[in-house]
Amino acid sequence: MLSSTTDLQPLVISKVIDEVVDNFTTTVKMSVMYKSNQRVNNGHELFPSTLTSKPRVVVHGGDMKTFYTLVINDPDAPGPSDPYLREHLHWIITDIPGTTDSSYGKEVVSYEMPRPNIGIHRIVFVLFKQKKKRLCHVITPPPCRDGFKTRLFADQYELGLPVAAVFFNCQRESAARRR
């Protein structure tokens, strides 16, 4: 097993474990990189101007016969003090073969770049190991990106607990900060 309490500590402190997913054991590694060479690490800050393109999400584990589903969401929409749209869905990809990246999967919900207007938002990447080989034909995209529930999605498609997760913080850029 890859998980230790220190691996999950940032997810617990930030309340990703509690508000988005239940406690889990990390069994594969996942790395996330945006084209701007911005690597996603728990709790680091990335600005919307660096998030315009889909990130590359690499699954470091499993094998080509093991498939994964990736969900990206914002549990702080529209603002952290009143997240009544929790969770805002940014991307769903299914059928990602182990030891490959997200480009080998099937996009079920297209990528939407994070654009927070108020406060600091957590953008959460959650990876699930699929019990079935192909899910892309089974999953129905939600009618709305707002109010998405990662736990309910995982239950509905029998994904179980996550096998990996990472998050970054994102906030609106001021004109001065962009220079």
C-alpha positions as CSV (number, residue, x, y, z in Angstrom):
1,M,0.0,0.0,0.0
2,L,1.2,3.5,-0.8
3,S,-0.8,5.4,1.8
4,S,0.4,6.8,5.0
5,T,-1.3,9.2,7.4
6,T,1.1,12.0,6.2
7,D,0.0,11.4,2.5
8,L,-3.6,12.1,3.4
9,Q,-3.0,14.8,6.0
10,P,-3.3,17.7,3.6
11,L,-6.6,16.2,2.3
12,V,-7.9,15.9,5.9
13,I,-6.7,19.4,7.0
14,S,-8.3,21.0,3.9
15,K,-11.5,19.0,4.5
16,V,-11.3,17.4,1.0
17,I,-11.7,14.2,3.0
18,D,-15.0,14.9,4.6
19,E,-16.6,17.4,2.3
20,V,-15.8,15.6,-1.1
21,V,-14.8,12.0,-0.3
22,D,-14.6,9.7,2.6
23,N,-11.3,8.6,4.1
24,F,-9.5,6.2,1.8
25,T,-6.2,4.4,1.2
26,T,-3.9,5.6,-1.6
27,T,-3.1,2.6,-3.7
28,V,-1.7,4.2,-6.9
29,K,0.2,7.4,-7.5
30,M,-1.3,10.1,-9.7
31,S,0.6,13.2,-11.0
32,V,-1.1,16.2,-12.5
33,M,0.7,18.8,-14.7
34,Y,-0.6,21.8,-16.6
35,K,1.0,22.9,-19.8
36,S,2.5,25.9,-18.1
37,N,4.7,23.3,-16.2
38,Q,2.6,23.8,-13.1
39,R,2.6,20.6,-11.2
40,V,-0.4,20.1,-8.9
41,N,0.6,19.5,-5.3
42,N,-1.7,19.5,-2.3
43,G,-2.5,23.0,-1.1
44,H,-0.3,24.8,-3.6
45,E,-1.8,27.8,-5.4
46,L,-2.3,28.0,-9.2
47,F,-3.9,30.9,-11.0
48,P,-6.6,30.7,-13.7
49,S,-4.3,32.0,-16.4
50,T,-2.2,28.8,-16.1
51,L,-5.2,26.5,-16.2
52,T,-6.6,27.2,-19.7
53,S,-5.7,23.9,-21.2
54,K,-6.5,20.4,-19.9
55,P,-4.0,19.1,-17.5
56,R,-2.0,15.9,-18.1
57,V,-3.0,13.4,-15.4
58,V,-0.7,10.3,-15.2
59,V,-1.7,7.1,-13.4
60,H,1.4,5.5,-11.9
61,G,0.1,2.1,-11.1
62,G,-2.0,-0.8,-12.2
63,D,-1.5,-2.2,-15.6
64,M,-3.0,-1.8,-19.1
65,K,-5.9,-4.1,-18.0
66,T,-6.8,-1.9,-15.1
67,F,-8.9,1.2,-15.8
68,Y,-9.5,4.4,-13.8
69,T,-12.0,7.2,-13.7
70,L,-11.0,10.8,-12.9
71,V,-13.3,13.5,-11.5
72,I,-12.2,17.1,-11.1
73,N,-14.4,19.5,-9.1
74,D,-14.6,22.6,-7.0
75,P,-16.3,22.1,-3.6
76,D,-16.2,25.8,-2.9
77,A,-18.5,27.2,-5.6
78,P,-19.6,29.9,-5.9
79,G,-17.6,31.0,-2.8
80,P,-16.0,29.3,0.2
81,S,-18.1,31.2,2.7
82,D,-21.3,30.0,1.1
83,P,-20.6,27.0,-1.2
84,Y,-24.3,26.4,-2.1
85,L,-23.3,25.1,-5.6
86,R,-21.0,22.5,-4.1
87,E,-19.5,20.6,-6.0
88,H,-19.0,22.3,-9.4
89,L,-17.8,19.7,-11.9
90,H,-14.8,20.5,-14.1
91,W,-14.0,17.3,-15.8
92,I,-14.8,13.5,-16.0
93,I,-12.7,11.0,-17.8
94,T,-13.3,7.3,-17.7
95,D,-11.4,4.2,-18.9
96,I,-7.9,5.5,-18.3
97,P,-5.6,2.5,-18.5
98,G,-3.2,2.0,-15.7
99,T,0.4,3.3,-16.3
100,T,-0.9,5.8,-18.9
101,D,-2.3,9.3,-18.8
102,S,-5.7,11.0,-19.2
103,S,-5.3,11.3,-23.0
104,Y,-5.9,7.6,-23.3
105,G,-9.2,7.8,-21.5
106,K,-12.7,8.7,-22.7
107,E,-13.9,12.2,-21.9
108,V,-17.4,12.0,-20.5
109,V,-17.7,15.7,-19.4
110,S,-15.5,18.2,-21.2
111,Y,-12.8,20.1,-19.3
112,E,-13.8,23.5,-17.9
113,M,-11.0,25.6,-16.6
114,P,-11.4,26.9,-13.0
115,R,-12.5,30.6,-12.8
116,P,-13.2,31.5,-9.2
117,N,-14.8,34.9,-8.6
118,I,-14.7,35.1,-4.8
119,G,-12.3,33.7,-2.3
120,I,-9.8,30.8,-2.5
121,H,-11.2,27.6,-4.0
122,R,-10.0,24.1,-3.7
123,I,-9.8,22.3,-7.1
124,V,-9.9,18.6,-6.4
125,F,-8.7,15.7,-8.6
126,V,-10.1,12.3,-7.5
127,L,-9.1,9.0,-9.1
128,F,-11.2,5.8,-8.8
129,K,-10.3,2.3,-9.9
130,Q,-13.0,0.9,-12.1
131,K,-14.5,-2.5,-11.3
132,K,-15.7,-2.7,-14.9
133,K,-13.5,-2.5,-17.9
134,R,-15.5,0.1,-19.8
135,L,-17.6,2.8,-18.2
136,C,-17.8,5.5,-20.9
137,H,-20.9,4.0,-22.5
138,V,-22.6,3.5,-19.1
139,I,-22.0,7.0,-17.5
140,T,-24.6,9.6,-18.2
141,P,-23.2,13.2,-18.0
142,P,-25.0,15.2,-15.3
143,P,-27.5,17.7,-16.6
144,C,-25.7,20.5,-14.7
145,R,-22.1,21.0,-13.5
146,D,-23.3,22.6,-10.2
147,G,-24.4,20.4,-7.3
148,F,-22.3,17.4,-8.5
149,K,-21.6,14.9,-5.7
150,T,-18.5,12.8,-6.1
151,R,-19.7,10.3,-3.4
152,L,-23.0,9.8,-5.2
153,F,-21.3,9.5,-8.5
154,A,-18.9,6.8,-7.1
155,D,-21.9,4.9,-5.6
156,Q,-24.0,5.1,-8.7
157,Y,-21.2,3.6,-10.9
158,E,-19.8,1.2,-8.3
159,L,-16.4,2.9,-8.1
160,G,-15.9,2.5,-4.4
161,L,-13.5,4.7,-2.5
162,P,-10.9,6.8,-4.3
163,V,-7.4,5.3,-4.9
164,A,-5.7,8.7,-5.2
165,A,-6.6,12.4,-4.8
166,V,-4.8,15.7,-4.9
167,F,-6.0,19.3,-4.8
168,F,-4.7,22.9,-5.4
169,N,-6.0,26.3,-4.3
170,C,-7.2,28.8,-6.9
171,Q,-8.4,32.3,-6.7
172,R,-9.2,35.2,-9.1
173,E,-6.2,37.1,-10.4
174,S,-6.1,40.8,-9.9
175,A,-4.8,42.9,-12.8
176,A,-1.6,43.8,-10.8
177,R,-0.9,40.1,-10.1
178,R,-1.0,39.2,-13.8
179,R,1.9,41.5,-14.7
